[in-house]
Structures are given as C-alpha cells and as structure tokens.
Amino acid sequence: MHHWLLFKKYTSIKLLVYIHFMNFLSVYTKDEKILWIKKGKVPLYQGTDGKKILYISSVALQISAADNSKVMPIVSGIAAHLSTTCGEIFNVKIVPPALIHIELTDPTLAAWLDNLTGGVASLEKMGDWGLGRGEEFLNSCLLPPASWERENKNQLLFDIQYTHARCCSLIQLADREGLIKLKKSISDDESFIPAQPIPWLDCEQKLRFHQPDEVRLIHQLVKMVDDLVFPDSSSSVYWETAAVKLSKAFDSFWCNCRIWGEVKTNSPELAQARLGLLIATQLVLRSVLETKLGVFAPLEL
C-alpha cells in the first residue's frame, strides 16, 4: 500500500494507530475487559521523545491486570500483529514492563504531512471522524480554564492570530519569489495548497528534518491534529493553550531553521520542506481559530 493512501481517511495518526489496535483486539470478543476496551478506552498517548514521533500503549497491562501470566502473550501478540500488518508504517517495540512503543517511519510521516498540506482532508470536518463520538463529544472539549481573565485570553488569541498571519505572509512571499508554487484559489477559501509535491524525503527516503526545532514543531502539529480528530475521552482540550504551544514551537522553528539566504541557494529542497511546515502550521492554526476558538484567522495584521 502506498503510504499516502493511509491518510485519505485517517487524518489523525493516533486514530490510524488506534484502528490497528482495534483490529487485533476484535478477536477477543468474549473477554469482558476486552469488550470494555473496545468501547473506546484503549490507553494510547504520544510519547515525549524529542527525536521521533512515538505512541505508547499499556493496553496489555490493563487487559491482564488480574492475571500477570497473560501480559507477555498479549503484548507479544499485539506487537507481532502490528509488525506483520504495518511493518512499513510503524516500527514496533516492546518496552518493560509491558509497554508497546509504536514509532512512525519517515515515509509515513512524509505521507501524513503531504496529506495535511495537500488539501486532501478538510480540518474543519475532522471532528466527524471520531469513531462515533461525534460533535457533541468534541464540543465538550472546548471548556476554557475558569481562571483565565478576559484580557489574558484576548492577548493569547492575538498571539495565535499573529502567528497565523505571519505564516500566511511568509508562504505568499515564497510563492512570489518562486521558491514554492501554490495552487491559486478559485473560491473564497484562503488555503495555501502546494501545486507541486513538497520534497519531505531525501534520496535515502529519510525526512530532511534534523534540527530539534523542526522535530518539535512536527510533534506539536501531530498532537494538535490528534486532538482535533480523535481527542482523549478522559481529558478536555484547552484550545488556547494548545494553540499557544504550537505558536511557540513555530517561533523557535522560525528563529533557528532558516529558509531564505544560504539555505534557499544551497539547499532548495530543505527550504521547500521547511515551507511545507509553514503551510501545515497555518492550516492547523486556522482550523483551531475558526472552528474551536470562534475567531477570525487573519491573513495579515
């Protein structure tokens, strides 16, 4: 299967991983613990490793909580299933005591970024893919922290809008200078969609991103899209806080990862890949501003 096909439906990486877990767990239909997990309570969270996109699950520990002898057979079975069916998508590893680490391969991440920036899926409609949770559940995640005062919230919103507008300006500048070519919008939709494939991968099929700030920005983009599409049912998403984290990750990326100057001249593919991250950041921030925070996503300030 071509990697880009994976995300035609599952825009969230977490949702894609979850689906593969559920495919394995579906064989256990008589175990009450399994049935409980099948209702949408598989423990799955993004790891904090700064060098890779990683998901961690302790599902085997929950299933076998009453019988330790079942732990390793279950965790080994899940790992074997994922390795067999998704070996090109994930790298799967068992970590003591019985955790499953699922690391995304570079081609998988490139396919996800390509889908996100290529306009294949509409972020405004992401909430409809929450495995039956629907808009009612997503709306319940929009509770702002009661401790925030109105003026602080307004400042946060302005900071997020400013980051969005700066992304828009830089993308349009790159288009004018011919560093990247955009599809011209034929409607009122102001999405910036690349007209040509973005060179995410080098000739060895490895991502071009090696700087810590590049990886940190990708982490925040993955986390934000996961929250938009497939939020954790056990916690609320504070969208102002999440968007501020993404904005700060972008600020660090922009300060330390050059696009113009020497990079544009000597490494145009890297410059274009970094511009792809700008497009992804703009798209995600726009979706959060308009659909979660209910404010305008400005093209300029």
N, C-alpha and C positions, 0 to 999 in steps of 0.2 A: 504493500500500500504506500502511495506517495504521502509524505509527511503533511503536505498542505491539505490533503483531504481530511485529515483528522479534525481540523478546526472549522470545517464548513458548518458544523452544527455545534460543537462543543467549544465555544469561545473561551471558556474558563479552563485553565489547565487542571485546577483542583477537581472540577466536575469530570473531566476526562479520566483522571486517576480514580475517582470515586466509582465511575461506571465500571471500570475494570475490576475493582474490588467486589462490586455487587455481582458481577458475572461469576466470580469464583464462589461467593457466599451463597448464591442461589441454589447450589447443590445441597445445602444443609437446610432442608425445609421442615425438619421435624424437631429441631433443637430450639427451645424457647428463647435462649439467648441470641441465637442467630436471627430468629424472627424479629426479636426486639431491635437488633442492629439493622435489619433490612428495612425498618421503618424510617431510616434516615439518620441513624446515630452512630455511624462508623467514625471512630476518632481519627481525624486526619488534619494535619496542620503543616504549614510551611515552615521549614527549618530556618535557622538563623545563620547558617554557614555563609560567610560573605563572598565565597568564591564560586558558588554554584546554586542553581535553583533546585531545591530539595524538599520533598514532602516526607513526613514521618507519620507512621500509624502504630498504635499499640493495640490494634483490634484483637490480636491473638491473646493478649493478656486479659482482655475483657471477656472474651468467649470462654476461656478456660479458668476463670477466676476460682471456681470451686474444685478444679481438678488440674493440678500442675502437670500431670503426666500428658495432658493434651496440648500443652503450649507449643512444644517444638514441632510435633506433627502438623499443627495448624499453620504456624508461621512458615514452616518449610513448604507446605502445600501452596500457600499464597505466593511466596517468593518464586517457586517453580512455575506456577501458572503465569505470573506476570512476566517472568523471563522468557517463557516459551511463546507467549502470545504477543508480547510487547517489547521484545529484545531490542528492536531498532528505535523504540520510542523512549524507553526508560532503562537506566541501569539500576538493578535491584540488589540490595544488600541487607543481610540480617545482622543487626547490632544488638549485643546483650543488653538487657536480659532476653527480650523477645520483640524488639522493635524492627519494623520494616522501613528501610530508607529507600526512597524512590527518587533517583536523580535524573533530571531531564538531559537527554543528549543534545549536542549543539544543533544538529539538523531539526530536532523537534522544536527547540526554542526559536530557531530561524523561521520555521513554518508558522509558529504562533505569532511572531512579530509581523510576518508578511500578511497573515490574515487580518491582524489588528489594524495595520496601516493601509491595507488594500481595499478597505470598504466592503469586505465580504459579509461581515455581520454588523448589524446596527447596535451600537452600545445602548441606544435609547430603549431597545426592546430586550435587553439582556435578561431582565428580571423574569421574563416569561419562560425561561429555560430552567427554572429551579426545581426540577423533578417534582412538580405538583404542588410546590409551596405557594406559588402564585404571588400576585401583587399584594395581597393582604399581609403576607409574612414580610415582604420586602418593606412595605410601608411601616411596619412595626420597628424596623431598624433605624428609623430616621429621628429618634428621640435625641434632641440636643442636651448636653450636660446642663443641669439646672443652675450650676454655679457660674456659668458664663453670663457676664453682663452684656447688655445690648451693644455698647460701644466697642467692647473687645471682639464680639462676634463680627461687627461691621468691619473692623480692621482686618480680621482674618479673611473675610470674604474678599476684601480689596486686594490683599496679598495674593490670594489664589487667582483672582481675575487678572492681576498684573502679570503673573507667571504665564497665564494662558495667552494674554495679548503679546507678551514678548516672544513666545513660541511662534505665534502667527507671523509676527514681523520678520523673524529670522527665516522662517520657511519661505515666505514671499521673497525675501532678499536672495536666498539661494536659487529660487526659481528665476528671478530676473537676471542673475549672473550666470545662469546655465549650469550651475553645479548639480541641480536636480531638476527634473522636468515633471510638472504636475498636470493632471487632467484638469481641464477647465470646467468649472461647474456650469451646468446648464439649468440650474434651478436656484432657489434661494438658499439651498444648503451650502454652508461655507466650509465643508470638509476639504481637507487637503489630501488628495489621493495621488500617489506617485503614478506617473504614466509609464514608467519602466521599472523592472524589478530592482529592488534595493539589494546591493551585494552584502548581505549579512555574513556570508561564509567566505573563507579564503579558499585557495585551491586544494587545501587538505580537508575541506569540509568542517573547519573549525570556525567558531564565531570570531569576528575581528576584535571583539571587546576584551581587553585585558586589564584596563585601569580599574581600580577599586570603585571609583565614582560611576563608571559605566555600569558595572555589575550591580551596584547599589540602586541605581535608577531602574534597572530591569526588575530587580526584586520588588520595588515599590509598584511598578506597573502591573506585575503579575498579581501582587496582593490586592491591588485596587480592583482589577477585573474579577478576581475570585470573589471579592465582596459584592460586586455589582451583580454577578451572575448566580453565585452559589454561596451565600453568606452562611456563617456558622449559626445554627439554630439556638445555640446556648448563649450567645452574646449579641449585643447590639453594635451596630456600626455607627460611630460618630463621624459623620462625613466631613465636617470641618477639619477635625484633627487628621483624618486620613489624607485629605487633600493638601493640608499644610505639609505633611510629611513628604508627599510626592513633590510639592513645590520646592522644599528644601533640598531634596535629592537632586532635583533638576538644577538648582542654583550651584550645588557643588560640582555637578557634571559640567555645567557651562563654564565654571571658573577653571577647571582642571583638565578638560578634554577639548582641545582646540578643533575647530572645523575649518576656519579660513587660514590664510597665510601659508606657512610651510606645509601644513597638513594637506591643504587643498592642492598645492602644487606637486608635492612628492607622493602623497598617498590619497588620491581622489576617491578610491573605493572606501577607505576608512572614513573620509569626510562624509560621503554619501550615507554610510551606515549610521554614523552619528546623527545625521539629519533625519534618518528614519526614526531614531529615538525621540527627536523633537516632535515629529508628526504623531508618534504614539502618545507622547505626553500631552500634546494639545488635544488629541481626540478624547483621552480619558478624562482630562480636566473639564473639557466642555460637557461631557456627559454628566459628570458629578455636579457641576454648577447648574446646569439646566434642569436635570431630572431629579436630583436629590436635594439640592440647596435652593432651588426655585429662583435663581437669579440669572442675569444675562451673562453670557460668555463673550466678552468684547474682543474684537479683532485688533483694536488699538486703544491706548489710553493717552 
